Amino acid sequence: MLMSGVLRRTLLRLAAAGRLRPGWSERIGTEWRRNAARVWGTDPRVLDEEWRRMQGDFPQAMLAPGSGHETGLRYSDPKDWHVIGAACAARDADGGAGALILTWNLKDFSRSELRRMAVSVQDPDRYLSRLWASDPPGVRLALAGIAADAASWGHRPEPLAETLGRERLFRLRRLVEGASSGRGAGA
């Protein structure tokens, strides 16, 4: 499942604030644009412009995975080896400290195989919920742009909780609602 424009932009706001370090390859960008056009019917020119903007905003995010980064992969889905290769390139660029793949398609990645490569995988909801636990104001700031993001992708205005539900961010929605009511962490 693709990450929506709303979720992607939320993650990029976190990256702009220094709370995560994005990484992608040309192949990932090509795949994203092709699939977003097919699944959501987004005009390819809009996606190309969004891709150019991402490159301009995060020039360090473009990774050039070497052929050796996919060596030894066996248990993860071969169609996603290029994603693992990009994560390994990010890990190497960051001094070998490890890398994280954010995806809804957890089943395509062998956690034990990734662990041996100092790469982990999480779904966006779990990642954002964990980030909320350590930095509620930072996540709140990133979420503040969701209404404008939704409108730019043609969604009707809606409460944040509804958008988070539509985006499958159920854990995060519970945390945000709990904080708003004074029940949860980060209130």
C-alpha positions as CSV (number, residue, x, y, z in Angstrom):
1,M,0.0,0.0,0.0
2,L,1.3,3.4,-0.9
3,M,1.7,6.2,1.5
4,S,-0.7,9.0,0.8
5,G,0.3,12.5,0.0
6,V,-1.0,13.6,3.4
7,L,1.2,11.1,5.3
8,R,4.2,11.6,3.1
9,R,4.1,15.4,3.6
10,T,3.7,14.9,7.4
11,L,6.8,12.8,7.4
12,L,8.6,15.3,5.3
13,R,7.7,18.1,7.8
14,L,9.2,15.9,10.6
15,A,12.3,15.6,8.4
16,A,12.5,19.3,7.8
17,A,12.4,19.8,11.6
18,G,15.3,17.3,12.0
19,R,13.2,14.6,13.6
20,L,13.9,12.0,10.9
21,R,16.3,11.6,8.0
22,P,14.6,10.8,4.7
23,G,16.2,8.6,2.1
24,W,15.1,7.3,-1.3
25,S,16.6,6.2,-4.6
26,E,15.6,7.1,-8.1
27,R,14.0,3.7,-8.5
28,I,11.9,4.3,-5.4
29,G,10.8,7.7,-6.8
30,T,9.9,6.2,-10.1
31,E,7.9,3.5,-8.5
32,W,6.1,5.9,-6.2
33,R,5.1,8.2,-9.0
34,R,3.9,5.4,-11.2
35,N,1.9,3.7,-8.4
36,A,0.4,7.0,-7.2
37,A,-0.8,7.9,-10.7
38,R,-2.3,4.4,-11.1
39,V,-3.9,4.0,-7.6
40,W,-5.1,7.5,-7.0
41,G,-5.4,8.9,-10.5
42,T,-3.0,11.7,-9.7
43,D,-1.8,13.6,-12.7
44,P,1.8,12.4,-13.4
45,R,2.9,16.1,-13.8
46,V,1.8,16.8,-10.3
47,L,3.7,13.9,-9.0
48,D,6.8,14.9,-11.0
49,E,6.6,18.4,-9.5
50,E,6.2,16.9,-6.0
51,W,9.3,14.7,-6.6
52,R,11.3,17.7,-7.8
53,R,10.3,19.6,-4.7
54,M,11.3,16.7,-2.5
55,Q,14.7,16.6,-4.2
56,G,15.2,20.3,-3.7
57,D,14.1,20.2,-0.1
58,F,16.2,17.2,0.8
59,P,19.1,16.9,-1.6
60,Q,20.9,14.6,0.8
61,A,18.0,12.1,0.7
62,M,18.9,10.8,-2.8
63,L,20.8,7.6,-2.3
64,A,22.7,5.5,-4.9
65,P,22.6,2.0,-3.6
66,G,25.4,-0.2,-4.7
67,S,24.8,-3.6,-6.2
68,G,26.4,-5.1,-3.0
69,H,23.6,-3.8,-0.8
70,E,21.2,-6.5,-2.1
71,T,23.8,-9.3,-1.9
72,G,22.6,-12.1,0.3
73,L,19.0,-11.2,0.4
74,R,16.8,-14.2,0.3
75,Y,13.7,-14.0,2.5
76,S,12.4,-10.5,1.8
77,D,10.2,-10.0,-1.3
78,P,12.6,-9.7,-4.3
79,K,10.4,-6.8,-5.6
80,D,11.5,-4.8,-2.5
81,W,15.2,-5.6,-2.5
82,H,15.8,-2.2,-4.0
83,V,14.2,-0.6,-0.9
84,I,16.5,-2.6,1.3
85,G,19.4,-1.5,-0.9
86,A,18.5,2.1,-0.4
87,A,18.2,1.6,3.4
88,C,21.6,0.0,3.4
89,A,23.0,3.0,1.5
90,A,21.4,5.3,4.1
91,R,22.9,3.2,6.9
92,D,26.3,3.5,5.3
93,A,26.0,7.2,4.7
94,D,25.1,7.6,8.3
95,G,28.2,5.8,9.5
96,G,26.6,2.4,9.9
97,A,24.3,3.5,12.7
98,G,21.3,1.6,11.2
99,A,18.4,2.6,9.0
100,L,14.6,2.4,9.2
101,I,12.2,1.5,6.4
102,L,8.8,3.0,6.8
103,T,6.2,1.0,5.0
104,W,2.7,-0.4,5.3
105,N,3.9,-3.6,3.5
106,L,5.7,-5.1,6.5
107,K,5.0,-8.7,5.2
108,D,7.4,-8.0,2.3
109,F,10.4,-7.7,4.6
110,S,12.1,-10.4,6.6
111,R,12.9,-8.8,10.0
112,S,15.7,-11.3,10.8
113,E,17.3,-10.6,7.4
114,L,17.0,-6.8,8.0
115,R,18.4,-7.1,11.5
116,R,21.6,-8.7,10.2
117,M,22.0,-5.7,7.9
118,A,21.4,-3.1,10.7
119,V,18.1,-2.1,9.1
120,S,14.7,-2.2,10.8
121,V,11.2,-1.8,9.4
122,Q,8.1,-0.2,10.9
123,D,4.7,0.9,9.8
124,P,4.1,4.7,9.8
125,D,1.5,4.5,12.6
126,R,3.8,2.7,15.0
127,Y,6.7,5.0,14.1
128,L,4.7,8.2,14.6
129,S,3.2,6.9,17.9
130,R,6.7,6.2,19.2
131,L,7.9,9.6,18.1
132,W,4.8,11.1,19.9
133,A,5.9,9.4,23.1
134,S,9.3,11.2,23.0
135,D,8.3,14.4,21.2
136,P,4.6,15.3,21.3
137,P,5.2,19.0,20.3
138,G,7.3,18.0,17.3
139,V,4.6,15.5,16.1
140,R,1.9,18.1,16.8
141,L,3.7,20.6,14.6
142,A,4.0,18.1,11.8
143,L,0.3,17.3,12.1
144,A,-0.7,20.9,12.0
145,G,-0.2,20.9,8.2
146,I,-2.5,18.0,7.5
147,A,-5.6,20.0,6.8
148,A,-3.8,22.0,4.1
149,D,-2.2,18.8,2.7
150,A,-5.6,17.1,2.5
151,A,-7.1,20.1,0.7
152,S,-4.2,20.2,-1.8
153,W,-5.0,16.5,-2.6
154,G,-8.7,17.3,-3.1
155,H,-10.0,15.9,0.2
156,R,-12.8,17.8,1.9
157,P,-12.0,19.6,5.2
158,E,-12.4,17.2,8.2
159,P,-11.3,16.9,11.8
160,L,-7.8,15.7,12.4
161,A,-9.0,12.5,14.1
162,E,-11.0,11.6,11.0
163,T,-8.0,12.3,8.7
164,L,-5.7,10.2,11.0
165,G,-8.3,7.4,10.8
166,R,-8.5,7.6,7.0
167,E,-4.7,7.5,6.9
168,R,-4.8,4.3,9.1
169,L,-2.9,6.1,11.9
170,F,-5.1,4.6,14.6
171,R,-2.6,4.5,17.4
172,L,-1.5,8.1,16.7
173,R,-5.2,9.2,16.6
174,R,-5.8,7.6,20.1
175,L,-2.7,9.5,21.4
176,V,-3.7,12.8,19.9
177,E,-7.3,12.4,21.2
178,G,-6.1,11.4,24.6
179,A,-3.8,14.5,24.8
180,S,-6.6,16.8,23.6
181,S,-8.9,15.5,26.3
182,G,-6.1,15.7,29.0
183,R,-6.1,11.9,29.4
184,G,-2.9,11.0,27.4
185,A,0.7,11.7,27.4
186,G,1.9,15.0,25.9
187,A,-1.3,16.8,26.9
